[in-house]
Amino acid sequence: MLYYRTLRNHEQKPWVTFIHGAGGSSAIWYKQIREFKIHFNILLIDLRGHGKSQKGMWKKGDDFTEIAQEVIDVHDHLNISSSHFAGISLGTIVIQSAARLRPALISSMLLGGAITKLNAFTRFLLILGSLGKRILPYMWLYAFFAWIIMPYSNHKEARSMFISQAQTMCQNEFIQWFSLTRFVNPYLKELQKDFHEIPTLFVMGDEDHLFLSAVKEIAASHKEVKVIYIENSGHVCNTDQPEQFNAVAIQFIKEKNSLKFVI
C-alpha cells in the first residue's frame, strides 16, 4: 500500500485528499496544511516510487488506471467513503483517473497547475527526454524540465523544491513515470470529455505557459467547470502564491461540501 499520513480534525468534518505531482511527494503541500487542517480532515499520499512509498511496484502495462486504483485503495483501507481531492500538476491526471474508476468517492476536484493537453513544444521536449532517459542521470533531465516548466525568478522556490523532492526517486522509477507520457495526449483527451458530474475547479497560475491555454479551452467548452487564475504564479501555484491558492481552494471545498446537505 502507498505511504499515507492523516491529520484528523473532527469526524464530522469533510476529508481533503492531496495528490502531488511527478517527482514530488506529499511534503509539497506544507504551505497548505496549516490552513486546511483548521477546516478539514486531511489525507496526504505519496504516489508509487515517490516520497516514502515503495519503489519497484510497476508491472508491465501499468498506467494511470493502476496508479489511481492505489489511491482509491488507501481510502478503502481508511474507510473514507468520500473526499474532496486537491492535486497539482501530474497529480491532477491521477485524480481524474480516480474519478473514472469511482466517481462516488470524489466530492469535488480542485486541479492546480492541471495537465490536460500537451502542446507541440511540450511533446518535443518529451521526445528529447525519451531519447536520453536511459543514458543521462535522471536528475539532469528532471532539473532541465523543472527549468522549462517554471522558468521565472518568482518560480524559484517551487522549482528548487521539486528538484529537491525528486532526489528521493531513482533512475528506474523516473523511467517508468516518464514512459507514461508516451500515449498521454489521447488519454488526456478522453479524461476531459466527462467530469462525472463532480464539481471541478481548475486553479492555474497566470504564468503557467505550457498548460494554461489548454485549460482555457476546457473552460470554454464545459460550463460546469470553473477556472481561477492566480496572478504572479507559475505551474506550481500552491507554492508560488499559497495565500491565494488556500483561500480559493478552501472556499470552493466548503461551498461544494455544503451542497451535499441541501435538500
Helices and strands as residue ranges (DSSP letters): E 4-7, E 15-19, G 26-29, H 30-39, E 41-45, H 64-77, E 83-88, H 90-101, G 103-105, E 106-112, H 120-132, H 138-149, G 153-155, H 156-166, H 171-179, G 180-183, H 184-191, E 200-205, H 212-221, E 225-230, H 237-240, H 242-259
